[in-house]
Amino acid sequence: MKMNSELNPRNVRFFLFLLSLLLLTISNSYAIDIFVWQKDNDITSPDPIFEENLTTFSAITRTLGELEYNFQSDTLLPENLSEYEIVIVSLGFFCNT
């Protein structure tokens, strides 16, 4: 099976929609603590929402920022993840070339 190295904008929008819906649903109940772990490979891809090339980490954090969610991020994983209700891990894009 040959994989397409280009990211489908429709899939990105759908993923961001689901992430937004999940966060919106949870945040309406109570304040949530979100941690974004930057573990991506710094490969950029065209982002259809922000209309520029972004890494997965940049796309996630900009989306959270646009939705006005408070979050923490780092390149190191915290020792105690139980402090967070949501942990998002950005692993980057895979390009089989």
C-alpha positions as CSV (number, residue, x, y, z in Angstrom):
1,M,0.0,0.0,0.0
2,K,1.5,3.3,-1.1
3,M,1.0,6.2,1.3
4,N,0.5,9.7,0.1
5,S,3.2,12.0,1.6
6,E,0.9,15.0,1.4
7,L,-1.4,15.8,4.3
8,N,-5.1,15.9,3.3
9,P,-6.5,19.2,4.4
10,R,-9.9,17.6,4.9
11,N,-8.4,15.2,7.4
12,V,-6.7,18.0,9.3
13,R,-9.9,20.0,9.5
14,F,-11.8,17.0,10.7
15,F,-9.1,16.3,13.4
16,L,-9.1,19.9,14.6
17,F,-12.9,19.9,14.6
18,L,-13.0,16.8,16.8
19,L,-10.3,18.1,19.1
20,S,-12.2,21.4,19.4
21,L,-15.5,19.6,20.1
22,L,-13.9,17.5,22.8
23,L,-12.2,20.4,24.5
24,L,-15.3,22.5,24.3
25,T,-17.5,19.8,25.8
26,I,-15.1,19.2,28.6
27,S,-14.4,22.8,29.3
28,N,-18.1,23.6,29.7
29,S,-18.2,21.4,32.7
30,Y,-15.2,22.7,34.6
31,A,-11.7,24.2,34.1
32,I,-9.4,21.7,32.6
33,D,-5.6,21.4,32.6
34,I,-4.1,20.7,29.2
35,F,-0.5,19.7,28.5
36,V,1.0,19.6,25.0
37,W,4.2,17.6,24.7
38,Q,6.3,18.8,21.8
39,K,7.8,15.6,20.4
40,D,7.4,16.3,16.7
41,N,10.1,16.1,14.0
42,D,9.8,19.8,12.9
43,I,8.5,18.8,9.5
44,T,6.0,21.4,8.3
45,S,2.9,20.9,6.2
46,P,0.4,23.3,4.7
47,D,-2.3,24.1,7.3
48,P,-5.7,24.9,5.6
49,I,-6.9,26.8,8.7
50,F,-4.0,29.2,9.3
51,E,-3.0,29.1,5.6
52,E,0.7,28.6,6.2
53,N,3.2,25.8,6.8
54,L,3.1,24.6,10.4
55,T,4.5,21.7,12.4
56,T,2.0,19.5,14.2
57,F,3.0,21.2,17.5
58,S,2.4,24.7,16.1
59,A,-1.0,23.7,14.6
60,I,-2.1,22.2,17.9
61,T,-1.0,25.1,20.1
62,R,-2.3,27.8,17.7
63,T,-5.6,26.0,17.6
64,L,-5.8,25.9,21.4
65,G,-4.8,29.5,21.6
66,E,-7.4,30.6,19.0
67,L,-10.0,28.7,21.1
68,E,-8.7,30.6,24.2
69,Y,-7.8,27.5,26.1
70,N,-5.1,27.7,28.7
71,F,-2.4,25.0,28.3
72,Q,1.2,24.2,29.2
73,S,3.7,22.8,26.8
74,D,7.2,21.6,26.9
75,T,9.7,19.3,25.0
76,L,10.1,17.3,28.2
77,L,7.3,15.2,29.6
78,P,6.3,16.1,33.2
79,E,7.0,13.6,35.9
80,N,3.4,13.8,37.2
81,L,0.9,13.6,34.4
82,S,-2.0,13.1,36.9
83,E,-2.0,17.0,37.2
84,Y,-3.6,17.2,33.7
85,E,-6.9,16.1,32.4
86,I,-5.7,16.1,28.8
87,V,-2.3,15.3,27.4
88,I,-1.7,15.9,23.7
89,V,1.4,14.5,22.1
90,S,2.5,15.9,18.8
91,L,4.6,13.3,16.9
92,G,5.0,15.2,13.7
93,F,4.4,14.1,10.1
94,F,5.6,10.9,8.5
95,C,7.0,11.2,4.9
96,N,7.9,8.0,3.2
97,T,10.2,9.3,0.5
